Amino acid sequence: MTNRSTLTAPVRSLPEPEEEHYQLYRDVREAISSLPVYFRTETQIAGIMATDLHTLNTVLGATIEEQVVRTLNLIRNTWDPDEKYALYSFVRKAQTFPDVLLRKSSTDEVLMGIELKGWYLLAKETEPSLRFQATAAACAKRDLIVVVPWVLDNVISGSPILFEPFVESARYAAEYRNYHWQSIRRTSQDAGIEVPSGVCPYPTKAEQILDKPHSDGGGNFGRLARTGMMNSYMSKLDELRLCGIKTTYWRDFLKAFQESTSDEKARLALERLRVRAREASDIPSPKAQAALAIAAELERLLDTTP
């Protein structure tokens, strides 16, 4: 049975060239796209147990997000080349919406906001776990939702490195989320959504700004990755090569490693990983060797895992 409303598909309402701060909006979007080039961190991870690799997003997620904000301020020349906004900076306030603001400290004037989420590419889930429930009225036209994918540079150790972020209008994301919930998703449950009234952009922490579904037994409302909005983006990331091996293969291996009930199954997963490294003829030899070295290190971790 399906339950579908007759809502009209939303259309992105983006800033227009004649609007104030339009160039700033464009330049910030460009700066966000360039984050993988400029991102630097002193964070180093080594010696983590193989069975704990999937927890890295929980352990490091907030740290990565803080460092992304710091990087945006460090590359100010990319989004404020003429120094028109010298008194403004990006600040992160984790308990507010949006959680990153481009703000003037002396007056608290806000020019735009970013709802920022880090995504550890090799987590058990194959998609970002971001739950975005803010109502569309809480999003200003220049506000963005940004998902920043990351891994360790040596896959199982090293420093975090970033890949191309997912960037979308926050208002459009909120509208499309509701449209998908009510008009696309197949369900026999009540597809209604309770939308708060009297909401404006940049609300206080105490204000009620969340859209609430009438029925959500699976806790899936707000999972943007499950609306289809991010499908092509996630597919592209699955093809990324980490030390010469596609992201999707690393994820499959680590998932098998976590779910193995015996050393034999874990070692079979390791062997499959080795075979993929050896047989991928389009991988340059140094990368293939790096992948094989990582497989050997994983085997060592397996031997030391209780």
PELINRA-V268338 format. One record per residue. N is the residue number from 0. RES is the residue in three letters. SS is DSSP state (helix for helix, strand for strand, loop for the rest). PHI is phi in radians with two decimals (* if undefined). OMEGA is omega as a letter, one per 40 degrees, with the letter a starting at -180 (* if undefined). Layout:
BEGIN
n: (N	N)
res: (RES	RES)
ss: (SS	SS)
phi: (PHI	PHI)
omega: (OMEGA	OMEGA)
END
This chain:
BEGIN
n: (0	1	2	3	4	5	6	7	8	9	10	11	12	13	14	15	16	17	18	19	20	21	22	23	24	25	26	27	28	29	30	31	32	33	34	35	36	37	38	39	40	41	42	43	44	45	46	47	48	49	50	51	52	53	54	55	56	57	58	59	60	61	62	63	64	65	66	67	68	69	70	71	72	73	74	75	76	77	78	79	80	81	82	83	84	85	86	87	88	89	90	91	92	93	94	95	96	97	98	99	100	101	102	103	104	105	106	107	108	109	110	111	112	113	114	115	116	117	118	119	120	121	122	123	124	125	126	127	128	129	130	131	132	133	134	135	136	137	138	139	140	141	142	143	144	145	146	147	148	149	150	151	152	153	154	155	156	157	158	159	160	161	162	163	164	165	166	167	168	169	170	171	172	173	174	175	176	177	178	179	180	181	182	183	184	185	186	187	188	189	190	191	192	193	194	195	196	197	198	199	200	201	202	203	204	205	206	207	208	209	210	211	212	213	214	215	216	217	218	219	220	221	222	223	224	225	226	227	228	229	230	231	232	233	234	235	236	237	238	239	240	241	242	243	244	245	246	247	248	249	250	251	252	253	254	255	256	257	258	259	260	261	262	263	264	265	266	267	268	269	270	271	272	273	274	275	276	277	278	279	280	281	282	283	284	285	286	287	288	289	290	291	292	293	294	295	296	297	298	299	300	301	302	303	304	305)
res: (MET	THR	ASN	ARG	SER	THR	LEU	THR	ALA	PRO	VAL	ARG	SER	LEU	PRO	GLU	PRO	GLU	GLU	GLU	HIS	TYR	GLN	LEU	TYR	ARG	ASP	VAL	ARG	GLU	ALA	ILE	SER	SER	LEU	PRO	VAL	TYR	PHE	ARG	THR	GLU	THR	GLN	ILE	ALA	GLY	ILE	MET	ALA	THR	ASP	LEU	HIS	THR	LEU	ASN	THR	VAL	LEU	GLY	ALA	THR	ILE	GLU	GLU	GLN	VAL	VAL	ARG	THR	LEU	ASN	LEU	ILE	ARG	ASN	THR	TRP	ASP	PRO	ASP	GLU	LYS	TYR	ALA	LEU	TYR	SER	PHE	VAL	ARG	LYS	ALA	GLN	THR	PHE	PRO	ASP	VAL	LEU	LEU	ARG	LYS	SER	SER	THR	ASP	GLU	VAL	LEU	MET	GLY	ILE	GLU	LEU	LYS	GLY	TRP	TYR	LEU	LEU	ALA	LYS	GLU	THR	GLU	PRO	SER	LEU	ARG	PHE	GLN	ALA	THR	ALA	ALA	ALA	CYS	ALA	LYS	ARG	ASP	LEU	ILE	VAL	VAL	VAL	PRO	TRP	VAL	LEU	ASP	ASN	VAL	ILE	SER	GLY	SER	PRO	ILE	LEU	PHE	GLU	PRO	PHE	VAL	GLU	SER	ALA	ARG	TYR	ALA	ALA	GLU	TYR	ARG	ASN	TYR	HIS	TRP	GLN	SER	ILE	ARG	ARG	THR	SER	GLN	ASP	ALA	GLY	ILE	GLU	VAL	PRO	SER	GLY	VAL	CYS	PRO	TYR	PRO	THR	LYS	ALA	GLU	GLN	ILE	LEU	ASP	LYS	PRO	HIS	SER	ASP	GLY	GLY	GLY	ASN	PHE	GLY	ARG	LEU	ALA	ARG	THR	GLY	MET	MET	ASN	SER	TYR	MET	SER	LYS	LEU	ASP	GLU	LEU	ARG	LEU	CYS	GLY	ILE	LYS	THR	THR	TYR	TRP	ARG	ASP	PHE	LEU	LYS	ALA	PHE	GLN	GLU	SER	THR	SER	ASP	GLU	LYS	ALA	ARG	LEU	ALA	LEU	GLU	ARG	LEU	ARG	VAL	ARG	ALA	ARG	GLU	ALA	SER	ASP	ILE	PRO	SER	PRO	LYS	ALA	GLN	ALA	ALA	LEU	ALA	ILE	ALA	ALA	GLU	LEU	GLU	ARG	LEU	LEU	ASP	THR	THR	PRO)
ss: (loop	loop	loop	loop	loop	loop	loop	loop	loop	loop	loop	loop	loop	loop	loop	loop	loop	loop	loop	loop	loop	helix	helix	helix	helix	helix	helix	helix	helix	helix	helix	helix	helix	loop	helix	helix	helix	helix	loop	loop	loop	loop	loop	loop	strand	loop	loop	loop	loop	helix	helix	helix	helix	helix	helix	helix	helix	helix	helix	helix	helix	helix	helix	helix	helix	helix	helix	helix	helix	helix	helix	helix	helix	helix	loop	helix	helix	helix	helix	loop	loop	loop	loop	loop	loop	loop	loop	strand	strand	strand	strand	strand	loop	loop	loop	loop	loop	loop	loop	strand	strand	strand	strand	strand	loop	loop	loop	loop	strand	strand	strand	strand	strand	strand	strand	strand	strand	strand	strand	strand	loop	loop	loop	loop	loop	loop	loop	loop	loop	loop	strand	loop	loop	strand	loop	helix	helix	helix	loop	loop	loop	loop	loop	strand	strand	strand	strand	strand	strand	strand	strand	strand	loop	loop	loop	loop	loop	strand	loop	strand	strand	strand	loop	loop	loop	strand	strand	strand	strand	helix	helix	helix	helix	helix	helix	helix	helix	helix	helix	helix	helix	helix	helix	helix	loop	loop	loop	loop	loop	loop	loop	loop	strand	strand	loop	loop	loop	loop	loop	loop	loop	loop	loop	loop	loop	loop	loop	loop	loop	strand	loop	strand	strand	loop	loop	loop	loop	loop	loop	loop	loop	loop	strand	helix	helix	helix	loop	loop	loop	loop	helix	helix	helix	helix	helix	helix	helix	helix	loop	loop	strand	strand	loop	loop	strand	strand	helix	helix	helix	helix	helix	helix	helix	helix	helix	helix	helix	helix	helix	loop	loop	loop	helix	helix	helix	helix	helix	helix	helix	helix	helix	helix	helix	helix	helix	helix	helix	helix	helix	loop	loop	loop	loop	loop	helix	helix	helix	helix	helix	helix	helix	helix	helix	helix	helix	helix	helix	helix	helix	helix	helix	helix	helix	helix	loop	loop)
phi: (*	-2.00	-2.31	-2.20	-1.58	-1.90	-1.07	-1.51	-1.03	-1.23	-2.14	-1.08	-1.92	-1.78	-0.98	-1.69	-0.95	-1.45	-1.33	-1.08	1.20	-1.08	-1.12	-1.04	-1.00	-1.10	-1.20	-1.15	-1.05	-1.13	-1.12	-1.10	-1.12	-1.59	-0.92	-1.00	-1.30	-1.71	-1.12	-2.36	-2.56	-1.63	-1.18	-2.28	-2.09	-2.63	1.32	-1.24	-1.12	-0.99	-1.32	-1.86	-1.02	-1.20	-1.55	-1.04	-1.14	-1.13	-1.30	-1.95	-0.91	-1.13	-1.12	-1.05	-1.10	-1.07	-1.26	-1.13	-1.11	-1.06	-1.12	-1.03	-1.25	-1.24	-1.81	-0.90	-1.08	-1.43	-1.99	-2.48	-1.10	-1.70	0.99	-1.31	-2.08	-1.07	-1.58	-1.92	-2.67	-1.43	-2.26	-1.87	-2.24	-1.07	-1.68	-2.07	-2.17	-1.23	-1.47	-2.25	-2.16	-1.60	-2.30	-1.58	-1.14	-1.28	-2.17	1.11	-1.15	-1.94	-1.69	-2.90	-2.28	-2.30	-1.57	-1.91	-2.44	-1.44	-2.38	-1.31	-1.11	-1.84	-1.15	-0.99	-1.27	-1.54	-2.51	-1.06	-1.53	-0.89	-1.97	-1.97	-2.05	-1.06	-1.25	-1.03	-1.15	-1.43	-1.86	-1.32	-1.07	-1.53	-1.24	-2.21	-1.95	-2.28	-1.96	-1.91	-1.38	-2.64	-2.54	-1.42	-1.17	-1.93	1.19	-1.86	-2.83	1.86	-1.80	-1.12	-2.18	-1.82	-2.16	-0.89	-1.29	-1.53	-2.24	-2.56	-1.06	-1.12	-1.14	-1.10	-1.04	-1.15	-1.20	-1.19	-0.97	-1.18	-1.08	-1.08	-1.09	-1.71	-2.09	-1.95	-1.06	-1.57	-2.77	-1.75	-1.58	-1.15	-1.62	-1.18	-2.31	-1.56	-1.87	-1.18	-1.83	1.20	-1.65	-2.23	-1.05	1.00	-1.25	-1.34	-1.08	-1.42	-1.28	-1.52	-2.20	-1.61	-1.29	-2.21	-1.23	-1.17	-2.50	-2.66	-1.08	-1.59	1.12	-1.77	-1.11	1.66	-1.36	-1.01	-1.12	-1.69	-1.61	1.60	-1.08	-1.88	-1.01	-1.16	-1.11	-1.16	-1.09	-1.13	-1.19	-1.07	-1.54	-1.04	-1.81	-1.87	0.90	1.59	-2.04	-1.01	-0.92	-1.07	-1.24	-1.05	-1.13	-1.06	-1.12	-1.14	-1.14	-1.12	-1.07	-1.21	-1.58	-1.07	-1.71	-2.64	-1.06	-1.05	-1.15	-1.11	-1.21	-1.13	-1.13	-1.08	-1.13	-1.07	-1.13	-1.05	-1.06	-1.12	-1.16	-1.31	-1.55	-1.34	-1.17	-1.52	-1.57	-1.02	-0.93	-1.01	-1.21	-1.08	-1.13	-1.11	-1.11	-1.15	-1.14	-1.15	-1.06	-1.13	-1.18	-1.10	-1.12	-1.11	-1.10	-1.06	-1.15	-1.76	-1.34	-1.05)
omega: (i	i	a	i	i	i	i	i	a	i	i	i	a	i	i	a	a	a	i	i	i	a	i	i	i	a	i	i	i	i	i	i	a	a	a	a	a	a	i	a	i	a	i	i	i	i	i	a	a	a	a	a	a	a	a	a	i	a	a	a	a	i	i	a	i	a	i	i	i	i	i	i	a	a	a	a	i	i	i	a	a	i	i	a	a	a	a	i	i	i	i	i	a	a	a	i	e	a	i	a	i	a	i	a	a	a	a	i	a	i	i	a	i	i	a	i	i	i	i	a	a	i	a	i	a	a	i	a	a	i	a	a	a	i	a	a	i	a	i	a	a	a	a	i	a	i	a	i	a	i	i	a	i	i	a	i	i	a	i	i	a	i	a	a	i	a	a	i	a	a	i	i	i	a	a	i	i	i	i	a	a	a	a	a	i	a	i	a	i	a	a	i	i	a	a	a	i	a	i	i	i	a	i	a	a	a	i	a	a	i	a	i	i	a	a	a	a	a	a	a	a	i	a	a	a	i	a	a	a	a	a	i	a	i	i	i	i	a	i	i	i	a	i	a	a	i	a	i	i	a	i	a	a	i	i	i	a	a	a	i	a	i	a	a	i	a	i	i	i	a	i	i	i	a	i	i	a	a	a	a	a	i	i	a	a	i	i	i	i	i	i	i	i	i	i	i	i	i	i	i	i	a	a	i	i	*)
END
